Amino acid sequence: VFLLFFTTHEELQTLDVDDAFFSTPEDIAARALKPQGGVNFIRTFKKQVEDQAVNLPPNLDELVQNATYVQSPDNLVWQYFYNLKGIHQGTLYWFYPFPGGIFQWARYRINGTGLNETEKIFSEALNKHENTLTLATLRIFSNGLGQPHFHFNANEMGYVISGCGQVGVILSSGVTANFNIDIGDVIFFPVGTQHYIKSVCEEDLFLILAYSTGNQLETLRMNDYFHGTADHILAQLFLKEQAEFKKFPKAAK
C-alpha cells in the first residue's frame, strides 16, 4: 500500500504505458519498436478491459518469470529515495522530538549542514525542483499537542494513519474552525494558515504530512512569536502587567 502526494492544484493528468501504446498507430509502433514479426506482432496486443495501472492480471504467474532488480549506486538511488522509518534519535536534522510527540522529516536543508553524503544527495535533489514536496511523519502522544503554528512558504497536507485527534484552524477573522480527525482522513492547510493538532485518544495520533516546497520550510510557532514580542507590547495588548509575562517559560532549543 502506497500513500501518494502530487504537486498540482489542477486535475491530475496521467498517461500509462499501455494507454500510450494503444493510442499509437500500429505501423508507427512497429517502425519505432522494430519487433520480430513487424506490424503483425504489434496486432497481437489486445487492450485490457480493466485498467492495468490498478488491476493485476489473474494469470500474473504465467506472464512474469523474473521480477528481480539490481540495486543502483547511491548517487542514483538517493535522488529518489530516503529511509524515513530508519531515522534514529541521534540524527538531529531528520528526527525532531517535541514535548507532545515526535516529528520525522525528509526535507531539504540549506548547505547540507549536518547531513552525511547520501543524505545530501536526497536533500539537494529536493531543492533542484521548484515545484516539489518534502515529507514527514508526525506522532502526537496520547493527549499531546502539536502547538499552533503556520508555514510561510508551503501548503501542508496530511493523512491520518492511526489514532484520532482534533484540529484547530485559526482564521484571519479570529474565529477558530475545529474538527475531529480519524484514520483515513485527509487534512489541508494553505500557506500562512495557523493550525494546531492534538491527540484525543488513548493511542498515539500518527500522520504522514507533505509540504509543497523544495526549500527549507519556514515555520513560526506560537511560543516563538509570543516570546519574540516585547513584554511591554504584550502588556498593552492583553491589559496585563508587564511582569506577568515572565511566567511563560521559553522552550528549550
C-alpha positions as CSV (number, residue, x, y, z in Angstrom):
1,V,0.0,0.0,0.0
2,F,1.4,3.4,-1.0
3,L,0.3,6.9,0.0
4,L,0.9,9.3,-2.8
5,F,1.1,13.1,-2.9
6,F,1.1,15.2,-6.1
7,T,2.1,18.8,-6.5
8,T,-0.8,20.1,-8.5
9,H,-4.0,22.0,-7.8
10,E,-5.5,21.0,-11.1
11,E,-7.0,17.7,-12.2
12,L,-4.1,15.2,-12.4
13,Q,-3.3,14.1,-15.9
14,T,-1.6,10.8,-16.3
15,L,-0.7,8.7,-19.3
16,D,0.1,5.0,-18.7
17,V,2.4,2.9,-20.9
18,D,-0.4,0.7,-22.2
19,D,-2.6,3.7,-23.0
20,A,0.2,5.4,-24.9
21,F,0.9,2.2,-26.8
22,F,-2.7,1.6,-27.9
23,S,-3.0,5.2,-28.9
24,T,-0.2,4.9,-31.4
25,P,-1.0,3.6,-34.9
26,E,0.1,0.0,-35.4
27,D,2.5,0.8,-38.3
28,I,4.1,3.6,-36.3
29,A,4.6,1.4,-33.2
30,A,6.1,-1.3,-35.5
31,R,8.6,1.1,-37.0
32,A,9.6,2.5,-33.6
33,L,9.9,-0.8,-31.7
34,K,11.1,-3.0,-34.6
35,P,9.8,-6.3,-33.2
36,Q,10.2,-9.7,-34.8
37,G,7.1,-10.1,-37.0
38,G,6.7,-6.4,-37.5
39,V,3.2,-4.9,-37.6
40,N,1.6,-8.4,-37.4
41,F,3.2,-8.9,-34.0
42,I,2.0,-5.4,-32.8
43,R,-1.5,-6.5,-33.8
44,T,-1.4,-9.4,-31.4
45,F,-1.5,-7.0,-28.5
46,K,-5.1,-6.6,-27.1
47,K,-6.2,-3.8,-24.9
48,Q,-7.4,-5.0,-21.5
49,V,-10.9,-4.2,-20.3
50,E,-9.6,-3.2,-16.8
51,D,-7.0,-0.5,-16.2
52,Q,-3.7,-2.4,-15.6
53,A,-2.4,0.6,-13.6
54,V,-4.6,-0.6,-10.7
55,N,-5.6,-4.2,-11.5
56,L,-3.1,-7.1,-11.8
57,P,-3.9,-9.7,-14.4
58,P,-5.2,-13.0,-12.9
59,N,-2.6,-15.1,-14.7
60,L,0.3,-12.9,-13.5
61,D,2.4,-16.0,-12.5
62,E,2.3,-17.3,-16.1
63,L,3.2,-13.9,-17.6
64,V,6.1,-12.9,-15.3
65,Q,9.1,-15.2,-14.9
66,N,11.6,-12.8,-13.4
67,A,11.0,-9.6,-11.4
68,T,14.3,-9.0,-9.7
69,Y,16.3,-5.8,-10.0
70,V,20.0,-4.9,-9.4
71,Q,20.4,-2.2,-6.8
72,S,21.7,1.0,-8.4
73,P,24.6,3.1,-7.0
74,D,23.9,5.6,-4.2
75,N,24.3,8.7,-6.4
76,L,21.3,7.4,-8.4
77,V,19.2,5.9,-5.7
78,W,19.3,8.7,-3.1
79,Q,18.0,11.3,-5.5
80,Y,14.7,9.5,-5.3
81,F,14.7,7.5,-2.0
82,Y,15.1,8.2,1.7
83,N,14.5,5.7,4.5
84,L,12.4,7.9,6.8
85,K,11.4,5.0,9.1
86,G,15.1,4.2,9.6
87,I,15.8,7.6,11.3
88,H,17.1,7.3,14.8
89,Q,17.1,9.8,17.6
90,G,20.7,10.7,17.2
91,T,20.1,12.1,13.7
92,L,19.4,15.7,14.7
93,Y,18.4,17.0,11.3
94,W,15.8,14.5,10.4
95,F,14.4,13.5,13.9
96,Y,12.7,16.2,16.0
97,P,11.2,15.2,19.4
98,F,9.0,17.8,21.0
99,P,7.0,17.8,24.3
100,G,3.9,16.4,22.7
101,G,5.4,13.8,20.3
102,I,8.0,13.1,17.5
103,F,8.4,14.7,14.1
104,Q,10.5,12.8,11.5
105,W,11.2,14.7,8.3
106,A,12.8,14.0,4.9
107,R,13.5,17.6,3.8
108,Y,15.9,20.0,2.2
109,R,18.5,21.5,4.5
110,I,20.4,24.6,3.4
111,N,24.1,23.7,2.6
112,G,23.5,20.2,3.7
113,T,24.5,21.1,7.2
114,G,24.9,18.0,9.5
115,L,24.0,15.5,6.7
116,N,26.0,12.6,5.6
117,E,26.9,12.1,1.9
118,T,23.8,10.1,0.8
119,E,21.5,12.4,2.8
120,K,23.0,15.4,1.0
121,I,22.1,13.8,-2.3
122,F,18.5,13.5,-1.3
123,S,18.4,17.0,0.2
124,E,19.9,18.6,-2.9
125,A,17.6,16.6,-5.2
126,L,14.5,18.1,-3.5
127,N,15.9,21.6,-3.9
128,K,16.6,21.2,-7.7
129,H,12.9,21.2,-8.4
130,E,10.8,24.4,-7.7
131,N,7.5,22.5,-7.6
132,T,8.4,19.6,-5.2
133,L,7.5,18.1,-1.9
134,T,9.0,17.4,1.5
135,L,7.5,14.6,3.6
136,A,7.3,13.9,7.3
137,T,5.7,11.7,9.8
138,L,4.1,13.2,12.9
139,R,3.4,11.2,16.0
140,I,1.5,13.0,18.7
141,F,1.4,11.1,22.0
142,S,-1.9,10.5,23.8
143,N,-3.3,13.8,24.9
144,G,-0.3,15.5,23.4
145,L,-0.4,18.7,21.3
146,G,1.2,20.0,18.1
147,Q,1.1,23.6,19.1
148,P,-0.4,26.4,16.9
149,H,2.0,27.4,14.0
150,F,1.9,28.3,10.4
151,H,4.2,27.9,7.4
152,F,5.4,30.9,5.4
153,N,6.4,29.1,2.2
154,A,4.3,25.9,1.8
155,N,0.9,24.4,1.8
156,E,0.6,21.4,4.1
157,M,-1.4,18.2,3.5
158,G,-1.7,15.2,5.9
159,Y,-3.2,11.7,6.1
160,V,-4.2,10.0,9.4
161,I,-2.6,6.6,9.7
162,S,-3.7,5.7,13.2
163,G,-5.3,7.3,16.3
164,C,-7.7,10.2,16.4
165,G,-7.4,13.8,17.1
166,Q,-8.8,17.3,17.0
167,V,-7.6,20.1,14.6
168,G,-8.0,23.8,15.0
169,V,-7.6,26.3,12.2
170,I,-7.3,29.9,13.2
171,L,-8.9,32.1,10.6
172,S,-8.0,35.7,9.7
173,S,-11.3,36.8,11.3
174,G,-10.1,35.5,14.6
175,V,-12.5,32.6,14.6
176,T,-11.2,29.0,15.1
177,A,-12.6,26.2,12.9
178,N,-12.4,23.0,15.0
179,F,-13.0,19.4,13.7
180,N,-12.2,15.9,14.6
181,I,-9.9,13.6,12.5
182,D,-9.7,9.8,12.4
183,I,-8.0,7.0,10.4
184,G,-8.1,7.7,6.7
185,D,-8.9,11.4,7.0
186,V,-7.0,14.0,4.9
187,I,-6.3,17.5,6.2
188,F,-5.1,20.5,4.2
189,F,-3.7,23.8,5.5
190,P,-3.0,26.5,2.8
191,V,0.3,28.5,3.2
192,G,0.1,31.0,6.1
193,T,-2.8,29.3,7.8
194,Q,-2.3,28.9,11.6
195,H,-3.3,25.5,12.8
196,Y,-2.8,23.0,15.7
197,I,-3.4,19.3,16.1
198,K,-3.9,17.4,19.4
199,S,-4.4,13.7,20.2
200,V,-7.7,12.8,21.9
201,C,-7.4,9.0,22.0
202,E,-5.6,6.6,24.3
203,E,-3.3,5.6,21.5
204,D,-0.9,8.0,19.7
205,L,-2.1,10.0,16.8
206,F,0.1,9.2,13.7
207,L,0.0,11.2,10.5
208,I,2.0,11.5,7.2
209,L,2.5,15.1,6.2
210,A,3.5,16.6,2.9
211,Y,4.7,20.2,2.3
212,S,4.7,21.9,-1.1
213,T,8.3,23.3,-1.1
214,G,11.7,22.2,-2.1
215,N,13.3,24.9,0.0
216,Q,13.9,24.8,3.7
217,L,10.5,25.0,5.3
218,E,9.9,28.3,7.2
219,T,7.7,27.8,10.2
220,L,6.6,30.2,13.0
221,R,5.2,28.6,16.2
222,M,3.1,30.3,18.8
223,N,5.7,30.1,21.6
224,D,8.3,31.6,19.2
225,Y,6.2,34.7,18.1
226,F,4.9,35.2,21.7
227,H,8.4,35.3,23.1
228,G,9.6,37.3,20.1
229,T,7.2,40.1,21.1
230,A,8.5,42.6,23.7
231,D,6.8,42.1,27.0
232,H,5.7,45.8,27.2
233,I,3.9,45.3,23.9
234,L,2.2,42.2,25.3
235,A,1.2,44.2,28.4
236,Q,-0.6,46.7,26.2
237,L,-2.3,44.1,24.0
238,F,-3.6,41.9,26.8
239,L,-4.1,44.6,29.5
240,K,-1.9,42.7,32.0
241,E,1.1,43.9,34.0
242,Q,4.4,43.6,32.1
243,A,6.0,41.4,34.9
244,E,3.3,38.7,34.4
245,F,4.7,37.7,31.0
246,K,7.8,36.4,32.8
247,K,5.6,33.5,33.8
248,F,5.7,32.0,30.3
249,P,8.8,29.7,30.1
250,K,10.9,29.8,27.0
251,A,11.1,26.5,25.1
252,A,14.5,24.8,25.1
253,K,16.2,24.7,21.7
